[in-house]
Amino acid sequence: MKLVVIEAPAKRETLKKYLGNGYEVFATKGHIRDLPAKSFAIDLNNNYEPHYEINPDKKELISELKKKAERADEVLIATDPDREGEAISWHVANVLGLDPNKKCRIQFNEISKKAVLKALNEPRAIDLNLVNAQQARRVMDRIVGYKLSPILSKKIAPKLSAGRVQSVALKLVVEREKEIENFKPEEYWTVTAFHEKDKIKFKSTLTNFKNKKIKLSNKEEVEKALTEIKASDFVVDNIKKSNTKSHAPAPFTTSTMQQDALNKLGMSLKRTTSSAQELYEGVEVKGEGKIALITYIRTDSTRVSVDAQNACRDFIAEKFGKDYVPAKPNIYATKKNAQDAHEAIRPIFMQMTPEMVKDSLSKDNYRLYKLIYERFLASQMSEAQYSNVNVSINAGSYTFKASGKTLEFAGFTAVYKEYTDEEKQDISKLPQLSENEILKVLEIKEEQKFTKPPARYTEASLVKAMEEKGIGRPATYAATITILTARNYCTKDGRYLVPTELGRKIIEYLEKFFNSVINVKFTAHMENRLDDIAENKDEWHSVVDSFWNGFKGLLKNADSSSVTMKAQPVETDIVCEKCGHKMVIREGRYGKFLGCSNFPKCKNVKPLETEENQNARKPVGVCPECGKNVYAVRSKRGKTFYACEDRTGCNFMSWDIPTGEKCPKCGKYLIRKGKLVKCSACDYKVEQPSQDDATQTSPD
């Protein structure tokens, strides 16, 4: 019996289908050994030696793993095909006493029978260069986390944390917000003429004056131009016809998948990552059992295997016809600093269409699989072909332009359209026109506009910016960005990321004391140094050493400086009901709050009621335990719950609004959800409009 060690339990069933009876599959459930959570564990005086420990929750699992390994004829480690997966393999080998230089590591980019059996026939030694690149990242991140976070907590607010890449991502968000705040809009005007010929309506836009580009900045300039334009005939001056082609987009990388999933499907990074992981590890498909549908999901490569490419081309020819198959296979350039460790994200089986598995998948999984499938299918299809018409129209000394575009051959657009801002696609079909023809004008419309500031980052556009600037890697984008909102450094305004006052304060402090390290250029440089370790061009200790030698002086300077950004307590007239001292306004990790001035002897705290939220804050329900008012309360994590106003004498809280009434069926308290009143315990429910609804619908 051979033992195959993997990371995720969800893969076990899928793999066992392909391995057969001679193999046993064991899942480590991620890391089994790591740096301890509550100590620094890096020996700065001994070549940055990390002190790894068995994860406390994995001791029983490791005991079981060792027993299985002892009974096995051979142990093969099949963790994920990236640097972190390689590091986990190395830790597993160490725990089991295996020689990492022996052929104990297998790797596959997809969980298919062909890929798994091929990997079994090609075991290799653990790649220590990849392991060391991951070790260097882990050590540097631990140094930043453990050495910088206490300074931020001391100088700004308690319990803050900093991250080497996370802080730079936050810096991008803060800098964008400053751009928006400092932006000064400029006035400009557009002039559009509306025409009709042969029952086809189209429009032209003012672009030139006396053959030079024109920019209208105010109403007076517009009126001056319109005086001549309205007194002139619109005469076709020049017609240019051309044919253009649009090439299919590359198959997905991690970042492009995350961007498209948000832009097209409205899926957050967290939802996309979770769904992609399930599609990669395996899902239950009716009639097939548990199978994996897509290749490995953490990649920055657009490379595709020859077998997958040929299978896709055959599928296109069969479904769409030979015209949709390019003469030569489409090959896409991978960006310069990509690791290119494995293929692009693609479906494993072209015959497994999204519609075939729709009934077996969750809504998110189906939509994401469809997006991945169609993107890959499109990437191997022929170009789309268009015929274009550009017309210059003279009105006196002024020139208007009209454009028409017709799709002649759909090509890849038959299955996939790239995400675009449709409002910018201001192209219409034109009628047949001839030079010197005088056009009918239905209306001339002028419109005042103002230049707009750059848009705030969304999760998708921040991923794109991080990738373009070389910050982080595919496996880190989602976790890095998600942590910004989890720690209240950013909030979300719809889809957009907005830095909080705390987030801005952190960046202000980092720019003052750590600007040479916490910046885009240096962070991208360190990513390149990690790549050099992985490619055996550099030694990991020397990379960490160069980082620490520059960082430790900054830490010392910041820690010894008298500069602080900690908000000083502001005394109020509110009296502490516990000890009689005055309450003061303090500022913590989650914003401002009221605390007793007699701290630490008295630790009474309560939410800060500003004038705005005092007016807005009204009782929303009745406490079912003591009969007092229930108010909406925001938790530290930003979630809203409902609690009794008597926070000391009554501990009642609920995620739903209590009505104060008892269930006629079981006696438990009733809760309100919109127009529905239901029991908090049993299945009793009744539709009942709220007081506000009743008032709005009253005939009075």
C-alpha positions in Angstrom: 0.0 0.0 0.0 1.3 3.4 -1.0 0.4 6.5 1.0 -0.4 9.8 -0.8 -0.3 12.9 1.4 -2.4 15.9 0.2 -3.5 19.2 1.8 -7.3 19.5 1.4 -9.7 16.7 2.5 -12.0 17.8 -0.3 -9.6 16.3 -2.8 -9.4 12.9 -1.2 -12.5 11.4 -2.8 -11.7 12.8 -6.3 -8.1 11.4 -6.1 -9.1 8.0 -4.9 -11.2 7.5 -8.0 -8.0 7.7 -10.1 -5.5 6.1 -7.8 -7.3 2.8 -7.2 -7.0 0.2 -4.4 -3.2 0.2 -4.0 -3.2 3.7 -2.6 -4.4 5.4 0.6 -4.9 9.2 0.6 -4.3 11.3 3.7 -5.1 15.0 4.1 -3.0 17.3 6.3 -5.7 20.0 6.3 -3.1 22.7 5.4 0.0 23.4 7.4 1.0 20.8 10.0 4.1 22.8 11.2 4.7 26.5 11.3 6.1 29.4 13.2 4.2 29.5 16.6 1.4 32.1 16.8 2.4 33.7 20.0 6.1 34.1 19.8 8.6 35.7 17.4 10.4 32.4 16.7 13.1 33.9 14.4 16.7 33.9 15.7 18.0 37.2 14.4 21.5 36.4 15.8 21.7 32.9 14.3 21.3 33.5 10.5 17.5 34.1 10.9 16.9 30.5 11.9 13.1 29.9 12.1 11.9 27.8 15.0 9.0 25.7 13.6 6.5 23.9 15.9 3.8 21.4 15.3 0.5 23.2 15.1 -1.3 22.4 18.4 -4.5 21.3 16.6 -2.5 18.9 14.4 -0.9 16.7 17.0 -3.4 13.9 16.8 -3.5 14.2 13.0 0.3 13.9 12.8 0.3 10.9 15.2 -2.2 9.2 12.8 -0.1 10.2 9.7 3.1 8.7 11.2 1.3 5.4 11.9 0.1 5.2 8.3 3.5 6.2 6.9 5.2 3.4 8.9 2.8 0.8 7.5 3.1 2.2 3.9 5.4 0.7 1.3 6.1 4.3 -0.1 5.0 7.8 0.9 4.3 10.3 -1.9 3.6 13.9 -1.0 1.1 15.6 -3.3 0.6 19.1 -1.8 -0.4 22.1 -4.0 1.8 23.0 -6.9 3.1 26.3 -5.6 5.8 27.6 -3.2 3.6 27.2 -0.2 2.6 23.7 -1.2 6.3 22.9 -1.7 7.0 24.2 1.8 4.2 22.0 3.3 5.8 19.0 1.5 9.1 19.8 3.2 7.5 20.1 6.6 5.7 16.8 6.1 8.9 15.1 5.0 10.7 16.5 8.1 7.9 15.3 10.5 7.9 11.8 8.9 11.7 11.6 8.8 11.8 11.4 5.0 14.8 12.5 3.0 13.6 15.5 0.9 16.3 14.8 -1.7 14.7 11.4 -2.4 11.9 11.1 -4.9 9.0 11.6 -2.5 7.2 14.5 -4.2 4.5 14.3 -6.9 2.8 17.3 -8.5 -0.2 17.8 -10.8 -1.8 20.9 -12.1 -5.3 19.3 -12.4 -7.0 16.5 -10.7 -7.7 14.3 -13.7 -6.9 10.7 -14.2 -4.3 11.5 -16.9 -2.5 14.1 -14.8 -2.5 12.1 -11.6 -1.2 8.9 -13.2 1.5 10.9 -15.0 2.6 12.5 -11.7 2.8 9.0 -10.1 5.3 8.0 -12.8 7.4 11.1 -12.4 8.2 11.5 -8.7 10.9 14.0 -7.8 12.8 15.4 -4.9 11.4 18.3 -3.0 12.5 21.6 -4.6 14.4 23.3 -1.8 14.8 26.5 -3.8 11.0 26.9 -3.8 10.9 26.0 -0.1 13.6 28.6 0.7 11.8 31.3 -1.3 8.7 30.5 0.9 10.8 30.5 4.0 12.3 33.9 3.2 8.8 35.4 2.6 7.5 33.8 5.9 10.5 35.1 7.9 10.3 38.7 6.5 6.6 38.8 7.1 7.1 37.6 10.6 9.8 40.3 11.2 7.4 43.1 10.0 4.4 41.7 11.9 6.2 41.3 15.2 8.5 44.3 15.1 6.4 46.9 13.4 2.9 46.1 14.9 3.9 46.9 18.5 5.2 50.3 17.4 1.9 51.2 15.6 0.0 50.0 18.7 2.1 52.2 20.9 2.1 55.3 18.7 -1.4 55.2 17.2 -4.0 52.9 18.8 -4.0 49.5 20.6 -3.9 46.1 19.0 -2.9 47.3 15.5 -1.1 45.1 13.1 1.1 45.7 10.1 2.0 43.6 7.1 4.8 43.9 4.6 2.5 43.7 1.5 -0.8 44.5 3.3 0.5 48.0 4.3 1.5 48.8 0.7 -1.9 47.7 -0.5 -3.4 50.1 2.1 -1.1 52.8 0.9 -2.5 52.5 -2.6 -6.0 52.9 -1.3 -5.1 55.9 0.8 -3.2 57.6 -2.0 -6.1 57.2 -4.4 -8.4 58.8 -1.8 -6.1 61.7 -1.5 -6.1 62.1 -5.3 -9.8 62.2 -5.3 -9.9 64.8 -2.5 -7.3 67.0 -4.2 -8.9 66.7 -7.6 -10.2 69.9 -9.1 -12.8 69.3 -11.8 -12.5 71.2 -15.0 -15.5 72.4 -17.0 -15.9 71.3 -20.6 -18.7 71.1 -23.1 -19.7 68.7 -25.9 -21.8 69.5 -29.0 -23.7 66.7 -30.7 -25.7 66.8 -33.9 -28.5 64.3 -34.5 -29.2 63.2 -38.1 -31.5 61.0 -40.1 -31.2 59.3 -43.5 -33.1 56.4 -44.9 -35.0 56.1 -41.6 -31.6 55.5 -39.9 -30.9 57.9 -37.0 -27.3 58.6 -36.1 -25.2 61.3 -34.5 -22.0 63.2 -35.0 -19.8 65.0 -32.4 -17.9 68.3 -32.7 -14.1 67.6 -32.7 -12.3 70.3 -34.7 -12.2 74.0 -35.5 -10.3 75.0 -38.7 -8.7 71.5 -38.7 -7.4 71.8 -35.1 -8.7 69.9 -32.1 -11.3 72.1 -30.2 -11.9 72.2 -26.5 -14.9 74.2 -25.3 -14.4 75.3 -21.7 -17.4 77.5 -21.0 -20.9 78.5 -22.2 -19.7 81.6 -24.0 -17.3 79.5 -26.2 -20.2 77.1 -27.0 -22.6 79.9 -28.0 -20.0 81.4 -30.2 -19.4 78.1 -32.0 -23.2 77.4 -32.2 -23.8 80.7 -34.0 -21.8 79.6 -37.0 -22.7 75.9 -36.8 -26.5 76.5 -36.8 -26.1 78.9 -39.7 -24.2 76.3 -41.8 -25.1 73.2 -43.8 -23.7 69.8 -42.5 -21.7 68.6 -45.5 -20.0 65.2 -45.7 -16.3 65.9 -46.2 -14.5 62.6 -46.0 -15.4 58.9 -45.6 -12.9 56.4 -44.5 -13.7 52.7 -44.5 -11.5 50.0 -42.9 -11.6 46.5 -41.6 -10.3 45.7 -38.1 -9.8 42.5 -36.1 -10.1 41.9 -32.4 -8.0 39.2 -30.9 -9.3 36.8 -28.3 -8.3 37.4 -24.6 -5.9 35.1 -22.9 -7.2 32.4 -20.6 -7.6 33.4 -17.0 -4.8 33.9 -14.5 -5.7 34.2 -10.8 -5.9 38.0 -10.9 -7.9 38.2 -14.2 -10.3 35.6 -12.9 -10.8 37.6 -9.7 -11.3 40.8 -11.7 -13.8 39.4 -14.1 -15.8 37.6 -11.4 -16.3 40.9 -9.6 -17.0 43.0 -12.6 -19.3 40.6 -14.4 -20.7 38.4 -11.7 -20.5 40.8 -8.6 -18.6 38.1 -6.7 -16.2 39.3 -4.0 -12.6 38.0 -3.7 -13.6 35.8 -0.8 -16.5 34.2 -2.7 -14.5 33.8 -5.9 -11.6 32.2 -4.1 -13.9 29.8 -2.2 -15.8 28.8 -5.3 -12.7 28.3 -7.4 -11.2 26.1 -4.7 -14.2 23.9 -4.8 -14.2 23.6 -8.6 -10.5 22.7 -8.4 -10.7 20.2 -5.6 -13.8 18.4 -6.8 -17.6 18.7 -6.8 -20.4 16.1 -6.9 -21.7 15.9 -10.5 -24.8 13.8 -11.2 -23.8 10.5 -13.0 -20.0 11.2 -12.5 -19.5 11.2 -8.7 -17.0 13.7 -7.3 -14.8 15.2 -10.0 -12.6 18.3 -10.4 -13.7 20.7 -13.1 -10.8 23.2 -13.4 -7.0 23.3 -13.2 -5.0 24.8 -10.3 -6.4 28.2 -9.4 -3.3 30.1 -8.1 -1.3 31.0 -11.2 0.1 34.0 -13.1 0.7 32.1 -16.3 -1.3 32.1 -19.5 0.4 29.0 -20.8 -1.8 26.1 -21.9 -0.7 22.5 -22.5 -0.7 21.2 -26.0 -3.2 18.5 -25.2 -5.7 21.0 -23.7 -5.2 23.3 -26.6 -5.9 20.5 -29.2 -8.9 19.3 -27.3 -10.3 22.8 -27.3 -9.7 23.4 -31.0 -11.5 20.1 -31.8 -14.4 21.2 -29.7 -14.6 24.6 -31.4 -14.6 23.0 -34.9 -17.3 20.6 -33.9 -19.6 23.1 -32.2 -19.0 26.3 -34.2 -17.3 25.2 -37.5 -13.8 25.3 -38.9 -13.9 29.1 -39.5 -13.9 29.6 -35.8 -10.6 27.7 -35.4 -7.5 29.9 -36.1 -4.9 28.5 -38.6 -2.3 28.4 -35.8 -3.1 27.9 -32.1 -3.4 31.0 -30.1 -0.4 31.4 -27.7 -0.3 34.3 -25.2 2.8 36.0 -23.8 3.1 35.7 -20.0 4.1 38.9 -18.2 7.8 39.4 -17.4 7.8 38.7 -13.7 5.4 35.8 -13.8 6.5 32.6 -12.0 4.9 30.5 -14.8 5.0 27.4 -12.6 1.8 26.0 -14.1 -0.9 26.5 -16.6 -3.6 29.2 -16.9 -6.9 28.4 -15.2 -9.0 26.3 -17.6 -11.7 23.6 -17.6 -10.2 20.0 -17.4 -12.8 18.5 -19.8 -14.1 20.5 -22.7 -17.0 18.0 -23.1 -18.1 18.9 -19.5 -20.0 22.1 -20.5 -21.5 24.5 -18.0 -25.0 23.5 -18.9 -24.3 19.8 -18.3 -23.2 20.4 -14.7 -25.5 23.3 -13.9 -28.0 21.2 -11.9 -25.1 19.8 -9.8 -23.4 23.1 -8.9 -24.2 25.9 -6.4 -25.1 29.2 -8.0 -21.6 30.7 -7.5 -19.9 27.5 -8.7 -21.9 27.4 -11.8 -21.5 31.0 -12.7 -17.7 30.9 -12.1 -17.3 27.7 -14.0 -19.2 29.1 -16.9 -17.0 32.2 -16.8 -13.8 30.1 -16.8 -15.1 27.7 -19.4 -16.1 30.4 -21.9 -13.0 32.5 -21.4 -10.8 29.5 -22.2 -13.0 28.5 -25.1 -12.8 32.0 -26.5 -9.0 32.1 -26.0 -8.5 29.4 -28.6 -11.0 30.9 -31.2 -10.5 33.0 -34.3 -10.4 36.8 -34.2 -13.6 38.9 -34.4 -13.8 40.9 -37.6 -15.4 44.4 -38.0 -16.0 46.8 -40.8 -15.6 50.4 -39.7 -16.8 53.7 -41.2 -15.4 57.1 -40.0 -17.0 60.2 -41.5 -15.9 63.8 -41.3 -18.7 66.4 -41.6 -18.1 70.1 -42.0 -20.4 72.8 -40.6 -18.7 76.0 -41.7 -15.3 76.2 -40.0 -16.2 73.4 -37.6 -15.8 69.6 -38.1 -18.0 66.9 -36.7 -17.1 63.2 -36.6 -19.5 60.2 -36.9 -18.4 56.5 -36.6 -20.1 53.3 -37.5 -19.0 49.7 -36.7 -20.4 46.5 -38.0 -19.5 43.0 -36.8 -18.7 40.9 -39.9 -17.5 37.7 -38.2 -18.2 37.0 -34.6 -15.1 34.9 -33.9 -14.5 34.6 -30.1 -17.3 37.0 -29.4 -19.7 34.2 -30.2 -19.0 32.9 -26.7 -17.3 35.7 -24.7 -17.3 39.5 -24.4 -14.6 41.2 -22.4 -15.7 43.5 -19.6 -16.1 47.0 -20.9 -17.8 50.2 -19.8 -20.8 50.0 -22.2 -21.4 53.8 -21.8 -18.1 54.4 -23.6 -19.1 52.2 -26.6 -20.8 55.1 -28.3 -20.8 53.6 -31.8 -23.8 53.3 -34.1 -24.6 51.9 -37.5 -24.4 54.5 -40.2 -26.6 54.8 -43.4 -25.0 54.9 -46.8 -23.3 58.3 -47.2 -21.4 60.0 -50.0 -18.9 62.9 -50.0 -20.3 66.4 -50.4 -23.7 65.2 -49.3 -25.7 67.6 -47.2 -27.1 65.9 -44.1 -30.4 66.5 -42.5 -30.1 67.8 -38.9 -32.8 66.9 -36.4 -31.3 68.6 -33.4 -28.1 70.1 -32.1 -27.5 69.6 -28.4 -24.8 71.1 -26.2 -24.0 69.5 -22.8 -22.0 70.9 -19.9 -19.6 68.3 -18.3 -16.8 68.2 -15.7 -13.8 66.1 -15.6 -14.0 63.3 -13.0 -11.5 62.2 -10.4 -10.0 58.7 -10.6 -12.3 56.1 -9.3 -11.8 54.5 -5.9 -10.4 51.1 -5.9 -12.6 48.1 -6.0 -11.3 44.7 -4.8 -10.9 43.8 -8.5 -9.0 47.0 -9.5 -6.8 46.8 -6.5 -5.8 43.2 -7.5 -5.0 44.6 -11.0 -2.9 47.4 -9.5 -1.0 45.0 -7.2 -0.3 42.7 -10.1 0.8 45.5 -12.4 3.1 46.9 -9.8 4.5 43.6 -8.8 3.2 43.5 -5.2 2.3 40.1 -3.9 1.6 37.0 -5.8 -1.5 35.1 -7.0 -1.9 33.2 -3.7 -1.8 36.3 -1.6 -4.1 38.9 -3.4 -7.4 37.8 -1.8 -6.0 37.4 1.7 -4.1 40.7 1.6 -7.1 42.8 0.4 -9.7 41.0 2.7 -7.6 41.8 5.8 -7.9 45.6 5.1 -11.6 45.6 5.8 -11.4 42.9 8.5 -9.1 45.2 10.5 -11.1 48.3 9.9 -8.4 50.0 7.8 -10.8 50.3 5.0 -14.6 50.1 4.7 -16.7 49.4 1.6 -18.9 52.0 -0.1 -20.9 49.7 -2.4 -18.1 48.0 -4.3 -15.5 50.6 -3.5 -12.8 50.6 -0.9 -12.6 53.7 1.3 -9.8 54.1 3.9 -10.9 54.8 7.4 -9.5 57.5 9.6 -7.4 54.8 11.3 -6.1 53.5 7.9 -5.1 57.0 6.9 -3.3 57.6 10.2 -1.4 54.3 9.8 -0.2 55.3 6.4 0.7 58.8 7.5 2.9 57.3 10.3 4.5 54.7 8.0 5.3 57.4 5.4 7.0 59.4 8.1 9.2 56.6 9.5 9.2 53.6 7.1 8.8 55.1 3.7 12.0 53.5 2.3 10.6 50.0 3.1 6.8 50.3 3.0 6.4 51.4 -0.6 5.6 50.0 -4.0 9.1 50.0 -5.5 10.8 48.3 -2.6 8.0 45.7 -2.1 8.2 44.8 -5.8 12.0 44.6 -5.6 11.7 42.1 -2.7 9.2 40.0 -4.8 11.9 39.8 -7.4 14.5 38.8 -4.8 12.2 36.0 -3.7 11.9 34.9 -7.4 15.7 34.8 -7.5 15.8 32.4 -4.5 13.2 30.2 -6.2 15.4 30.1 -9.4 18.6 29.4 -7.4 20.1 32.8 -8.2 20.2 34.0 -4.6 20.6 32.5 -1.1 17.6 33.1 1.2 19.5 34.1 4.3 21.3 36.9 2.4 17.9 38.3 1.1 16.5 38.4 4.6 19.7 39.9 5.9 19.6 42.8 3.4 16.0 43.4 4.4 16.6 43.3 8.2 19.7 45.5 8.0 17.7 48.3 6.4 14.6 47.7 8.5 16.1 47.6 12.1 17.4 51.1 12.0 14.0 52.4 11.0 12.4 50.5 13.9 14.8 52.0 16.4 14.3 55.5 15.1 10.5 55.2 15.2 10.4 53.6 18.6 12.7 56.2 20.2 10.9 59.2 18.6 8.5 61.3 20.6 6.2 61.6 17.6 2.8 60.0 18.4 -0.5 60.0 16.5 -2.4 58.6 19.4 -5.6 60.6 20.0 -5.7 62.3 23.4 -8.8 61.7 25.5 -11.4 64.4 25.4 -13.4 65.0 28.5 -17.2 65.1 28.3 -20.0 66.1 30.7 -21.2 62.5 30.8 -20.9 60.9 34.3 -19.8 57.3 34.6 -22.7 55.4 36.2 -20.3 53.0 37.8 -17.9 55.3 39.7 -19.1 58.9 39.2 -16.0 60.1 37.3 -16.4 62.0 34.0 -16.4 59.9 30.8 -13.9 60.8 28.1 -13.8 60.2 24.3 -11.1 57.8 23.4 -10.1 56.3 20.1 -9.5 52.6 19.6 -9.0 50.2 16.8 -12.7 50.3 15.8 -13.1 54.1 16.1 -14.1 56.5 18.9 -15.9 55.4 22.1 -16.6 56.6 25.6 -14.4 55.4 28.4 -14.2 56.3 32.1 -11.5 58.8 33.0 -10.9 56.7 36.1 -9.3 54.0 33.9 -7.7 51.5 34.8 -9.5 51.5 38.1 -12.8 51.7 36.3 -13.1 50.0 32.9 -16.6 51.2 32.0 -16.9 51.8 28.2 -19.9 52.6 26.0 -20.6 53.6 22.4 -20.0 57.2 21.5 -23.3 58.9 20.7 -22.7 61.8 18.3 -25.4 64.3 17.6 -26.1 62.7 14.3 -26.5 59.1 15.6 -28.4 60.3 18.7 -31.1 61.7 16.5 -31.0 58.6 14.3 -30.9 56.1 17.1 -34.3 55.0 18.1 -35.6 51.8 19.9 -36.2 49.1 17.3 -37.8 46.5 19.5 -38.8 45.4 23.0 -36.6 43.2 25.2 -38.4 39.8 25.7 -36.5 39.3 29.0 -37.0 42.6 30.9 -39.3 44.6 28.7 -36.9 47.5 28.2 -36.0 49.0 24.8 -33.8 47.2 22.3 -31.4 49.1 20.1 -29.3 48.3 17.1 -25.6 47.9 18.0 -22.7 47.6 15.7 -20.1 45.0 16.6 -16.4 45.5 16.4 -16.4 43.5 13.2 -19.0 45.9 11.7 -22.0 43.6 11.9 -25.3 44.8 13.4 -27.0 43.0 16.3 -29.8 44.0 18.6 -29.3 44.3 22.4 -31.3 45.4 25.5 -30.6 49.0 26.6 -29.7 47.7 30.0 -26.3 46.4 29.1 -25.3 45.7 32.8 -28.5 44.1 34.2 -29.8 42.3 31.1 -27.7 40.3 28.7 -30.2 39.9 25.9 -29.0 40.1 22.4 -30.2 38.9 19.0 -29.2 39.0 15.4 -32.9 39.8 14.6 -35.3 42.5 15.9 -37.4 41.2 18.8 -41.0 42.3 18.9 -41.4 41.9 22.7 -44.3 39.3 22.2 -44.3 35.6 22.8 -44.9 32.9 20.3 -48.4 31.5 20.6 -47.1 28.1 19.6 -44.1 27.5 21.8 -43.8 30.6 24.1 -40.4 31.7 22.9 -39.9 35.4 21.7 -41.0 36.6 18.3 -38.6 38.4 15.9 -39.3 40.7 12.9 -37.8 40.2 9.4 -39.3 42.9 7.1 -43.1 42.3 7.0 -42.7 38.8 8.5 -43.0 38.1 12.2 -41.7 34.7 13.1 -40.7 32.7 16.2 -37.1 32.7 17.2 -37.3 29.0 18.0 -40.1 27.2 16.1 -41.7 27.4 12.6 -44.5 29.8 13.6 -44.7 32.8 11.3 -47.2 35.4 10.2 -47.1 38.4 7.8 -47.6 41.6 9.6 -46.7 45.1 8.4 -44.5 47.2 10.7 -45.7 50.4 12.3 -43.9 52.5 9.6 -45.6 50.5 6.8 -49.0 50.9 8.4 -48.5 54.6 8.7 -47.4 54.9 5.1 -50.4 53.0 3.8 -52.9 54.7 6.1 -55.6 56.7 4.2 -55.0 59.6 6.6 
